[in-house]
Each structure stands twice: as structure tokens, then as C-alpha cells.
């Protein structure tokens, strides 16, 4: 028996649809820059309809955006009300949307906090989810998906801040 993992990174909806039409091996995962400032809702809906796992790299925002995202009053207010950190709120937001976040940390305390979100018994309300969704600006740090060709090669890089 052979088993392997197939994934695509930084594809937009149009590219993913083209890939699904033409690929011999169907991808199982799609990795994209997703955070409250870049929610990628159309891509999430496409992944749900195609039964693909959507993975959020940079789930708090890139290094440039992270501090700005995590200092959003909405996230701070929700975190204070739940007795958790803004990072935990963002991770819960991802999980409740059906997105698999991949946070990175070198701190054992933060790693334990991040892991604890999936096992915790608190949830975000519909109002909390809507408030966080309202932070979306389609703001990304990495090249836009339409600037990456189907082989994954960057055609042009225009970074947004």
C-alpha cells in the first residue's frame, strides 16, 4: 500500500479550481496565509465544498502584521471576557471556521497555550465570530495567489503592508 500527502500552497480559488480539474492526484490540503486581516472566506467555502483541509500559515498575521492584529480592541475585549489571550481567541476563530491553524512559537508557555485551545471548553459566540470577521481587510504579507502559477513559481511579488 502506498500513501502520500498532496497539498497546494498559496493558491487562490481560480487556480485551485483549475488544479482540481486537471490534477491526476487530488490535493488533500490547501495552505494559505489566513488571519483576521485576511480571512480568505471564498477560499474557505471552496475548500469546504471540495472537502479539502484549509491550513492557515501565519494564523496571527505575518511578522509585520502580527502585533497590529493582536492589538485589535475586538480581540482584546473578547480575550478579556473569556479569560484567555488574543492569540487563543484567534486560534479558536480559525478552528470554529474549520481552518487548521499552524502557529509557530519558541516559547514552551505559548506552545502549551496554543495546544490548549483545541482541548478547552470555551467557544466564541456568533457575535464574536462576526466581530472578528469584520476585521478582514484582504491584507496579506505574501504574494497574492494570482501571482503564483500552477507549478508554484512566483511570477511577480507585490507585497502589501
Backbone bond lengths (Angstrom), bond angles and torsions (degrees), N, CA, C in turn:
res aa  C-N    CA-C-N  psi(-1)  N-CA   C-N-CA  omega(-1)  CA-C   N-CA-C  phi
1 X - - - 1.455 - - 1.520 109.04 -
2 X 1.330 116.26 131.12 1.461 121.50 176.93 1.517 109.01 -106.91
3 X 1.301 114.90 139.53 1.460 119.63 178.69 1.526 107.92 -140.41
4 X 1.307 117.08 135.26 1.455 120.93 175.98 1.512 108.98 -149.85
5 X 1.302 114.15 165.90 1.451 121.73 -177.06 1.516 109.11 -109.90
6 X 1.296 116.42 132.77 1.456 121.08 178.06 1.518 108.43 -120.62
7 X 1.335 116.41 128.57 1.465 119.80 178.70 1.517 109.40 -142.04
8 X 1.326 115.64 161.03 1.458 121.90 175.41 1.521 107.31 -127.12
9 X 1.310 115.12 143.14 1.453 120.47 -177.79 1.523 110.65 -118.15
10 X 1.310 115.67 135.97 1.462 123.66 173.53 1.525 113.90 60.73
11 X 1.299 117.08 36.16 1.458 121.03 174.07 1.512 108.65 -93.96
12 X 1.308 115.97 139.88 1.450 121.49 171.45 1.521 109.08 -86.37
13 X 1.312 116.81 179.69 1.470 121.58 -177.26 1.524 112.57 -59.76
14 X 1.328 117.39 -46.73 1.466 120.13 -177.48 1.519 111.22 -62.42
15 X 1.319 116.91 -43.60 1.460 119.95 179.06 1.519 111.60 -66.24
16 X 1.327 116.72 -39.63 1.455 119.88 -179.90 1.529 110.52 -65.84
17 X 1.328 117.22 -41.77 1.469 119.78 176.50 1.530 111.15 -60.17
18 X 1.335 116.71 -43.24 1.466 120.63 178.47 1.526 110.61 -63.10
19 X 1.304 116.11 -42.92 1.464 120.00 178.66 1.526 110.79 -61.70
20 X 1.318 117.25 -44.87 1.464 120.89 -179.36 1.526 111.36 -63.70
21 X 1.334 117.40 -33.02 1.466 120.97 178.06 1.523 112.43 -70.15
22 X 1.331 116.51 -35.05 1.460 119.82 -169.33 1.522 115.68 -110.50
23 X 1.293 118.55 -13.18 1.464 120.57 -174.48 1.528 112.12 -73.96
24 X 1.310 115.12 137.76 1.471 119.73 172.48 1.516 110.41 -74.38
25 X 1.321 115.22 -38.94 1.466 120.91 177.75 1.519 107.36 -108.41
26 X 1.300 115.08 117.69 1.462 121.09 -177.93 1.531 109.46 -72.47
27 X 1.334 117.21 131.44 1.472 117.68 176.42 1.518 110.19 -67.55
28 X 1.316 115.75 152.53 1.459 120.14 177.57 1.530 111.00 -108.04
29 X 1.329 115.87 -20.43 1.456 121.53 -176.88 1.525 110.08 -131.87
30 X 1.314 115.40 148.96 1.464 121.62 172.99 1.520 105.97 -129.39
31 X 1.320 116.42 124.65 1.460 121.36 -179.45 1.518 109.13 -108.48
32 X 1.320 115.39 131.71 1.455 120.11 -175.41 1.526 109.25 -148.60
33 X 1.318 116.27 155.50 1.462 121.61 173.46 1.531 107.45 -73.35
34 X 1.325 115.45 109.90 1.468 120.73 -178.72 1.516 108.62 -134.40
35 X 1.310 115.21 129.52 1.460 123.06 177.90 1.530 106.63 -160.96
36 X 1.324 119.23 174.98 1.462 119.23 -176.83 1.527 115.42 -56.34
37 X 1.322 119.17 -26.86 1.466 121.12 177.56 1.528 112.03 -85.09
38 X 1.322 117.84 -8.51 1.471 122.33 -178.79 1.531 108.10 -146.71
39 X 1.322 116.40 78.21 1.467 120.74 -170.04 1.524 114.89 -77.03
40 X 1.331 117.67 -19.80 1.477 121.97 177.56 1.534 112.51 52.81
41 X 1.319 116.89 43.54 1.466 121.21 -177.92 1.525 113.49 -57.74
42 X 1.351 120.35 -44.19 1.476 118.74 178.34 1.526 112.61 -61.21
43 X 1.332 116.78 -38.71 1.463 120.10 178.25 1.522 110.60 -67.02
44 X 1.315 117.14 -39.02 1.464 121.11 177.45 1.530 110.28 -61.55
45 X 1.323 117.30 -44.65 1.467 120.61 178.96 1.530 111.39 -62.78
46 X 1.331 117.07 -41.21 1.461 120.86 177.64 1.525 110.54 -63.62
47 X 1.314 117.26 -45.20 1.469 120.17 179.11 1.529 111.13 -62.20
48 X 1.316 117.36 -39.98 1.468 119.89 176.65 1.524 110.47 -61.16
49 X 1.321 116.90 -46.29 1.465 119.73 -176.98 1.532 111.79 -67.88
50 X 1.324 117.26 -28.27 1.468 121.39 179.98 1.526 112.46 -96.50
51 X 1.325 116.11 2.83 1.473 122.17 179.00 1.534 111.72 58.52
52 X 1.330 114.99 45.59 1.461 122.45 176.99 1.521 108.87 -108.89
53 X 1.311 117.17 145.48 1.460 121.73 176.65 1.519 108.08 -83.47
54 X 1.324 116.48 126.84 1.457 121.81 178.06 1.529 107.82 -99.97
55 X 1.326 115.18 123.61 1.460 122.05 -178.04 1.523 108.80 -108.82
56 X 1.327 115.60 133.37 1.466 121.14 178.46 1.519 109.54 -99.00
57 X 1.338 116.26 106.94 1.464 116.92 167.56 1.524 105.50 -86.47
58 X 1.292 117.41 153.66 1.473 122.18 -173.89 1.531 110.70 54.54
59 X 1.347 118.13 54.04 1.471 119.84 -174.69 1.527 115.17 -66.19
60 X 1.336 117.52 -14.72 1.466 120.61 176.27 1.523 111.21 -104.43
61 X 1.314 116.98 0.96 1.457 122.00 -172.93 1.517 109.06 104.87
62 X 1.295 116.53 159.73 1.460 121.67 178.11 1.525 109.70 -64.95
63 X 1.316 115.98 174.66 1.470 119.31 178.31 1.523 110.91 -55.94
64 X 1.329 116.91 -35.63 1.468 120.75 179.74 1.522 112.26 -69.59
65 X 1.314 116.98 -34.66 1.466 120.98 -173.82 1.531 114.05 -97.83
66 X 1.310 116.89 -22.24 1.465 121.57 -170.69 1.531 113.27 -49.90
67 X 1.326 117.53 -53.77 1.476 120.48 -177.23 1.521 110.88 -61.38
68 X 1.324 116.48 -39.52 1.465 121.10 -179.89 1.535 110.85 -65.68
69 X 1.330 115.59 -45.81 1.473 120.42 179.63 1.527 110.00 -60.80
70 X 1.330 116.09 -51.38 1.468 119.96 -173.91 1.521 113.68 -71.91
71 X 1.336 117.39 -12.50 1.467 119.34 176.61 1.525 112.23 -95.95
72 X 1.323 116.77 5.36 1.469 120.40 177.50 1.536 109.51 -59.03
73 X 1.325 117.90 129.37 1.468 120.75 179.91 1.535 113.19 -54.51
74 X 1.309 117.37 -37.64 1.476 120.15 179.73 1.521 110.36 -59.12
75 X 1.329 116.43 -47.08 1.471 120.18 -179.53 1.520 111.26 -66.27
76 X 1.329 116.43 -40.85 1.464 120.12 178.99 1.532 111.33 -64.15
77 X 1.339 116.24 -41.81 1.462 120.10 -179.89 1.525 111.55 -64.98
78 X 1.317 116.96 -44.65 1.465 120.79 178.59 1.527 109.54 -62.77
79 X 1.335 116.28 -44.60 1.467 120.50 -179.84 1.531 111.03 -60.01
80 X 1.324 116.66 -44.45 1.467 120.19 -179.85 1.526 110.96 -63.04
81 X 1.329 116.70 -41.42 1.468 120.86 -179.80 1.527 111.85 -65.85
82 X 1.336 117.21 -31.86 1.470 121.43 -177.64 1.528 112.45 -93.47
83 X 1.341 116.72 -11.41 1.464 120.22 -177.56 1.524 112.46 72.52
84 X 1.337 116.21 34.84 1.461 121.88 179.72 1.530 108.81 -130.88
85 X 1.312 116.95 -177.59 1.466 121.28 178.85 1.525 109.97 -92.89
86 X 1.344 117.76 159.70 1.474 119.69 174.56 1.534 111.86 -57.92
87 X 1.340 117.15 -35.58 1.469 120.25 177.26 1.525 110.64 -59.94
88 X 1.314 117.03 -42.68 1.463 120.51 179.27 1.528 111.25 -65.84
89 X 1.314 116.66 -36.41 1.471 120.32 176.05 1.521 109.97 -61.31
90 X 1.333 116.89 -45.88 1.466 120.36 -179.20 1.532 110.53 -64.46
91 X 1.320 117.41 -42.11 1.471 119.41 178.42 1.534 111.01 -62.39
92 X 1.316 116.75 -41.63 1.472 120.63 178.32 1.527 110.16 -64.06
93 X 1.328 117.11 -40.71 1.468 121.64 176.96 1.518 110.26 -57.27
94 X 1.319 116.89 -46.52 1.468 120.24 177.19 1.526 110.52 -58.74
95 X 1.320 116.48 -51.30 1.467 120.55 -175.99 1.524 111.91 -61.55
96 X 1.324 117.00 -42.42 1.462 119.54 -179.90 1.525 112.29 -68.13
97 X 1.313 117.56 -23.14 1.466 121.33 175.21 1.532 111.34 -82.51
98 X 1.325 117.27 -10.81 1.459 120.23 -177.28 1.514 113.10 88.36
99 X 1.328 116.94 19.92 1.461 122.86 178.26 1.527 107.85 -103.69
100 X 1.316 116.07 136.81 1.458 120.99 178.85 1.530 109.19 -92.26
101 X 1.351 117.59 106.57 1.465 119.18 -179.18 1.527 111.10 -82.02
102 X 1.326 115.81 144.74 1.460 121.67 176.76 1.528 107.43 -120.50
103 X 1.336 117.57 83.52 1.458 119.10 178.57 1.527 110.02 -78.04
104 X 1.310 116.22 153.41 1.462 119.28 175.20 1.518 108.15 -119.77
105 X 1.317 115.03 143.79 1.449 120.30 178.84 1.522 108.61 -158.81
106 X 1.311 115.24 149.43 1.462 120.79 174.23 1.518 110.17 -106.78
107 X 1.308 116.59 -3.80 1.463 121.91 -178.32 1.525 109.69 -94.25
108 X 1.318 115.82 125.57 1.465 119.96 179.49 1.532 110.86 -60.57
109 X 1.313 117.30 -37.23 1.470 121.38 179.03 1.531 110.03 -61.84
110 X 1.340 116.75 -46.56 1.468 120.01 -179.37 1.524 111.11 -67.47
111 X 1.312 117.18 -38.14 1.468 120.19 178.25 1.523 109.78 -61.23
112 X 1.320 116.82 -44.65 1.474 120.22 178.47 1.534 111.30 -64.45
113 X 1.336 117.19 -40.97 1.465 120.43 177.20 1.524 110.70 -62.00
114 X 1.331 116.11 -44.12 1.463 120.40 -179.97 1.527 111.17 -61.95
115 X 1.319 116.32 -45.49 1.467 120.21 -179.68 1.526 111.72 -65.85
116 X 1.326 116.42 -31.86 1.453 120.48 -178.34 1.515 114.59 -69.11
117 X 1.326 117.64 -19.73 1.463 120.59 -177.49 1.528 110.96 -61.97
118 X 1.311 117.86 -44.59 1.471 121.11 -177.74 1.523 111.48 -66.14
119 X 1.316 117.28 -30.89 1.463 120.73 -177.38 1.526 113.12 -92.91
120 X 1.315 117.67 -6.87 1.461 120.20 -175.82 1.525 111.28 -76.33
121 X 1.329 115.36 162.69 1.461 119.97 -175.87 1.528 113.71 -101.45
122 X 1.324 118.20 8.87 1.464 119.96 178.07 1.524 109.68 -96.88
123 X 1.315 114.65 155.86 1.463 120.08 179.77 1.521 108.86 -140.11
124 X 1.304 114.63 161.28 1.457 120.77 174.53 1.523 108.83 -87.69
125 X 1.299 116.39 138.79 1.466 120.93 177.22 1.518 109.78 -74.40
126 X 1.315 116.71 168.37 1.465 120.87 175.61 1.524 110.08 -60.11
127 X 1.339 116.61 -36.72 1.463 120.20 178.42 1.531 111.12 -66.02
128 X 1.340 116.71 -40.23 1.463 120.90 176.70 1.527 110.20 -62.18
129 X 1.319 116.50 -45.77 1.470 121.25 -179.14 1.529 109.99 -61.37
130 X 1.328 116.75 -42.89 1.467 120.82 178.91 1.527 111.40 -64.82
131 X 1.335 116.33 -40.59 1.468 120.33 179.73 1.527 110.45 -63.15
132 X 1.322 117.16 -42.70 1.462 120.79 178.87 1.530 109.89 -67.89
133 X 1.323 117.12 -39.93 1.469 120.36 177.29 1.528 110.78 -59.29
134 X 1.316 116.31 -31.63 1.462 120.71 179.08 1.522 114.04 -67.51
135 X 1.324 117.70 -11.84 1.463 121.29 177.54 1.527 112.15 -79.89
136 X 1.332 117.62 -12.18 1.463 120.36 -176.13 1.525 111.41 -58.25
137 X 1.342 115.48 132.22 1.467 122.84 177.65 1.527 110.59 -129.48
138 X 1.333 116.25 4.40 1.472 121.31 -172.50 1.523 109.63 52.75
139 X 1.312 115.41 39.95 1.461 121.91 -177.54 1.514 109.45 -103.11
140 X 1.319 115.30 121.13 1.459 121.07 -178.62 1.520 110.03 -127.62
141 X 1.324 115.43 162.82 1.461 121.23 177.53 1.526 111.05 -104.37
142 X 1.310 117.52 -22.52 1.462 122.66 -176.16 1.528 109.42 -97.20
143 X 1.321 117.89 165.02 1.473 119.44 -179.61 1.520 111.84 -54.75
144 X 1.332 114.72 144.04 1.460 119.38 177.71 1.527 108.93 -62.12
145 X 1.336 117.87 143.52 1.464 120.26 -178.48 1.519 114.20 -55.23
146 X 1.335 119.27 -32.15 1.460 119.89 -179.19 1.530 111.97 -73.97
147 X 1.333 117.23 -2.76 1.453 120.88 176.14 1.530 111.52 -99.08
148 X 1.325 116.65 9.26 1.455 122.05 179.39 1.512 107.08 -118.80
149 X 1.322 117.12 124.40 1.460 118.89 -178.07 1.524 110.59 -78.52
150 X 1.324 119.51 168.89 1.464 121.67 -175.51 1.524 115.61 -59.51
151 X 1.319 119.37 -16.56 1.463 120.20 176.16 1.517 111.22 -86.27
152 X 1.331 117.36 -4.63 1.454 121.72 179.13 1.514 113.40 93.65
153 X 1.322 118.62 2.69 1.452 122.42 -178.97 1.535 110.13 -81.11
154 X 1.305 116.18 134.71 1.463 120.03 178.52 1.527 108.63 -74.04
155 X 1.320 116.18 124.24 1.458 122.25 178.73 1.522 109.47 -82.95
156 X 1.305 116.65 -45.78 1.458 121.98 177.78 1.518 107.43 -153.37
157 X 1.284 116.62 149.13 1.462 119.41 -178.53 1.520 109.33 -119.96
158 X 1.305 115.20 113.46 1.460 121.01 174.05 1.525 105.97 -121.16
159 X 1.303 116.39 106.57 1.458 120.53 -176.37 1.508 110.50 -88.01
160 X 1.317 115.60 143.55 1.453 121.72 176.80 1.514 108.03 -109.74
161 X 1.300 115.88 148.33 1.470 119.88 176.10 1.494 109.90 -118.29
